[in-house]
Amino acid sequence: MQPERDLYVTWEPISLLLKNDPDPDGDSYERYFRTHRLLRVLESVRTTDGNDGVFKLYWELGRRIHHDKALMELSVRDALESTGLDVNHAEAFGDEKWDNEIRTRMDVGLELAGNDIGTPIIAFDDAHGDRVGIFGPVITRVPEGDLSLQLWDGLVSVMTVPGFWELKRTRTERPQFGERP
């Protein structure tokens, strides 16, 4: 879709740990804390390898988390090494100095889409040059070919209509990640 619609995607963080402030004794806390620490590594990568480096590591982490079901077991150093990125970025995993950058970048998206949402947030400049943002789309599988373009075009259409607010329906299936890329 990027080449078909001449898109350049900038990958930005959203920390469910910072956003949702879960109870440390709750069921989701460890997952939120772990993914937040992965965001620290991504922000470290951004400083040396820019958005392209963030994308490479984000994609690799996604494979390991969603396809390999290895969130809690994944090795950050191995993921960095497999993408050709400097393994020293793994030091950011436990370094709180990255948290302010994550919060600042996350808040830009939340200002556009609202605070009562999750991830993903998509934002772009409309035909008038105004930045618009929305939570979603939440999909259970990636549509192929023309269907993915139809989804994108429809999303762009509703996002640029003044007063558009929300679409929603109940999920009836779990995410299907398909073949491991």
Kinemage of the C-alpha trace (Angstrom):
@kinemage 1
@onewidth
@group {chain A} dominant
@subgroup {mainchain}
@vectorlist {calphas} color= white
{ca met a 1} P 0.000 0.000 0.000
{ca gln a 2} L 2.845 2.418 0.653
{ca pro a 3} L 3.974 2.544 -2.977
{ca glu a 4} L 0.421 2.421 -4.387
{ca arg a 5} L -0.595 5.481 -2.358
{ca asp a 6} L 2.826 7.187 -2.143
{ca leu a 7} L 2.889 6.946 1.653
{ca tyr a 8} L 5.787 7.443 3.986
{ca val a 9} L 5.041 5.909 7.382
{ca thr a 10} L 6.591 7.366 10.530
{ca trp a 11} L 6.482 4.841 13.354
{ca glu a 12} L 5.634 6.401 16.716
{ca pro a 13} L 5.324 4.771 20.151
{ca ile a 14} L 2.243 4.273 22.260
{ca ser a 15} L 2.845 2.783 25.669
{ca leu a 16} L -0.141 1.045 27.191
{ca leu a 17} L 1.798 1.064 30.469
{ca leu a 18} L 1.921 4.870 30.517
{ca lys a 19} L -1.512 5.354 28.994
{ca asn a 20} L -3.504 2.854 31.069
{ca asp a 21} L -1.479 2.966 34.302
{ca pro a 22} L -2.369 -0.653 35.160
{ca asp a 23} L -2.294 -2.026 38.684
{ca pro a 24} L 1.138 -3.653 39.214
{ca asp a 25} L -0.669 -6.676 40.665
{ca gly a 26} L -3.062 -6.939 37.694
{ca asp a 27} L -3.006 -9.523 34.921
{ca ser a 28} L -1.868 -7.154 32.161
{ca tyr a 29} L 0.876 -5.292 34.021
{ca glu a 30} L 3.815 -7.553 33.102
{ca arg a 31} L 2.914 -7.524 29.387
{ca tyr a 32} L 2.475 -3.734 29.390
{ca phe a 33} L 5.746 -3.254 31.262
{ca arg a 34} L 7.609 -5.577 28.895
{ca thr a 35} L 6.300 -3.873 25.743
{ca his a 36} L 7.039 -0.454 27.257
{ca arg a 37} L 10.655 -1.499 27.750
{ca leu a 38} L 10.754 -2.636 24.106
{ca leu a 39} L 9.620 0.885 23.150
{ca arg a 40} L 12.679 2.220 24.970
{ca val a 41} L 14.860 0.135 22.685
{ca leu a 42} L 12.978 1.375 19.625
{ca glu a 43} L 13.523 4.992 20.683
{ca ser a 44} L 17.215 4.286 21.177
{ca val a 45} L 17.347 2.840 17.662
{ca arg a 46} L 15.593 5.974 16.336
{ca thr a 47} L 18.537 8.118 17.515
{ca thr a 48} L 21.045 6.297 15.308
{ca asp a 49} L 19.042 4.578 12.565
{ca gly a 50} L 16.001 6.817 12.241
{ca asn a 51} L 12.554 5.719 11.237
{ca asp a 52} L 13.899 2.966 8.960
{ca gly a 53} L 15.691 1.344 11.895
{ca val a 54} L 12.565 1.643 14.047
{ca phe a 55} L 10.544 -0.083 11.322
{ca lys a 56} L 13.064 -2.930 10.955
{ca leu a 57} L 13.104 -3.648 14.683
{ca tyr a 58} L 9.339 -3.131 15.103
{ca trp a 59} L 8.691 -5.660 12.327
{ca glu a 60} L 11.112 -8.169 13.853
{ca leu a 61} L 9.608 -7.761 17.324
{ca gly a 62} L 6.136 -8.213 15.805
{ca arg a 63} L 7.196 -11.503 14.237
{ca arg a 64} L 8.574 -12.744 17.517
{ca ile a 65} L 5.639 -11.563 19.630
{ca his a 66} L 2.712 -12.412 17.353
{ca his a 67} L 3.942 -15.310 15.231
{ca asp a 68} L 6.332 -16.982 17.664
{ca lys a 69} L 4.262 -16.108 20.782
{ca ala a 70} L 7.488 -15.104 22.536
{ca leu a 71} L 6.772 -11.734 24.177
{ca met a 72} L 8.064 -12.642 27.598
{ca glu a 73} L 10.899 -14.843 26.322
{ca leu a 74} L 12.226 -12.839 23.382
{ca ser a 75} L 15.840 -11.734 23.400
{ca val a 76} L 16.182 -8.057 22.548
{ca arg a 77} L 19.836 -8.571 21.633
{ca asp a 78} L 18.933 -11.389 19.226
{ca ala a 79} L 16.230 -9.247 17.608
{ca leu a 80} L 18.665 -6.352 17.175
{ca glu a 81} L 21.329 -8.639 15.797
{ca ser a 82} L 18.943 -10.298 13.324
{ca thr a 83} L 18.005 -6.877 11.910
{ca gly a 84} L 21.603 -5.723 11.620
{ca leu a 85} L 21.139 -3.047 14.271
{ca asp a 86} L 23.675 -2.305 16.996
{ca val a 87} L 23.073 -4.741 19.877
{ca asn a 88} L 24.111 -2.017 22.338
{ca his a 89} L 20.609 -0.559 21.914
{ca ala a 90} L 19.485 -3.406 24.185
{ca glu a 91} L 20.828 -1.349 27.099
{ca ala a 92} L 17.869 1.026 26.640
{ca phe a 93} L 15.495 -1.786 27.711
{ca gly a 94} L 16.042 -0.996 31.396
{ca asp a 95} L 16.824 2.717 31.056
{ca glu a 96} L 14.037 5.058 32.223
{ca lys a 97} L 15.640 8.035 30.464
{ca trp a 98} L 13.688 7.047 27.315
{ca asp a 99} L 10.298 7.280 29.040
{ca asn a 100} L 9.890 11.041 28.547
{ca glu a 101} L 10.504 10.704 24.789
{ca ile a 102} L 7.964 7.888 24.598
{ca arg a 103} L 5.411 9.952 26.535
{ca thr a 104} L 5.993 13.059 24.397
{ca arg a 105} L 5.639 11.188 21.097
{ca met a 106} L 2.624 9.225 22.361
{ca asp a 107} L 0.856 12.384 23.525
{ca val a 108} L 0.942 13.822 19.992
{ca gly a 109} L -1.161 10.899 18.753
{ca leu a 110} L -3.494 11.020 21.739
{ca glu a 111} L -4.102 14.739 21.164
{ca leu a 112} L -5.304 13.886 17.652
{ca ala a 113} L -7.351 10.762 18.372
{ca gly a 114} L -8.381 11.173 22.015
{ca asn a 115} L -7.392 9.507 25.244
{ca asp a 116} L -10.165 6.884 25.364
{ca ile a 117} L -8.561 4.768 22.624
{ca gly a 118} L -5.785 2.248 22.198
{ca thr a 119} L -3.485 1.343 19.379
{ca pro a 120} L -3.061 1.817 16.454
{ca ile a 121} L -3.444 5.533 15.839
{ca ile a 122} L -3.168 6.676 12.242
{ca ala a 123} L -2.587 10.338 11.439
{ca phe a 124} L -1.929 12.331 8.287
{ca asp a 125} L -2.406 15.803 6.832
{ca asp a 126} L -5.699 16.200 4.986
{ca ala a 127} L -6.219 18.140 1.735
{ca his a 128} L -6.362 21.400 3.724
{ca gly a 129} L -3.078 20.696 5.489
{ca asp a 130} L -4.775 19.921 8.806
{ca arg a 131} L -3.450 16.970 10.791
{ca val a 132} L -6.196 14.388 11.404
{ca gly a 133} L -5.916 11.240 13.479
{ca ile a 134} L -8.014 8.263 14.408
{ca phe a 135} L -7.798 5.087 16.430
{ca gly a 136} L -7.794 2.096 14.143
{ca pro a 137} L -8.407 0.297 12.003
{ca val a 138} L -8.569 -2.764 14.210
{ca ile a 139} L -8.563 -5.763 11.897
{ca thr a 140} L -8.220 -9.473 12.540
{ca arg a 141} L -6.262 -10.146 9.343
{ca val a 142} L -4.513 -8.091 6.705
{ca pro a 143} L -6.614 -7.807 3.569
{ca glu a 144} L -4.800 -8.680 0.364
{ca gly a 145} L -4.342 -6.676 -2.813
{ca asp a 146} L -7.135 -4.321 -3.774
{ca leu a 147} L -8.988 -4.953 -0.511
{ca ser a 148} L -6.155 -3.374 1.474
{ca leu a 149} L -6.259 -0.346 -0.824
{ca gln a 150} L -10.057 -0.132 -0.422
{ca leu a 151} L -9.645 -0.217 3.356
{ca trp a 152} L -7.049 2.561 3.264
{ca asp a 153} L -9.067 4.713 0.866
{ca gly a 154} L -12.199 4.284 2.984
{ca leu a 155} L -10.290 5.188 6.118
{ca val a 156} L -8.935 8.326 4.471
{ca ser a 157} L -12.435 9.236 3.300
{ca val a 158} L -14.079 9.017 6.716
{ca met a 159} L -11.161 10.681 8.504
{ca thr a 160} L -11.451 13.786 6.340
{ca val a 161} L -15.196 14.259 6.818
{ca pro a 162} L -15.775 17.057 9.369
{ca gly a 163} L -17.624 15.693 12.370
{ca phe a 164} L -16.803 12.037 11.729
{ca trp a 165} L -16.247 10.382 15.071
{ca glu a 166} L -16.413 6.600 15.278
{ca leu a 167} L -17.240 3.251 13.696
{ca lys a 168} L -17.358 0.063 15.748
{ca arg a 169} L -18.654 -3.481 15.768
{ca thr a 170} L -18.160 -6.447 18.062
{ca arg a 171} L -15.227 -8.699 17.254
{ca thr a 172} L -16.278 -12.180 16.237
{ca glu a 173} L -12.835 -13.691 15.602
{ca arg a 174} L -9.367 -13.564 17.043
{ca pro a 175} L -6.468 -12.005 15.142
{ca gln a 176} L -5.047 -14.202 12.384
{ca phe a 177} L -1.424 -13.288 11.724
{ca gly a 178} L -0.942 -15.566 8.743
{ca glu a 179} L 2.461 -16.821 7.631
{ca arg a 180} L 5.480 -15.537 9.527
{ca pro a 181} L 6.990 -12.807 7.328
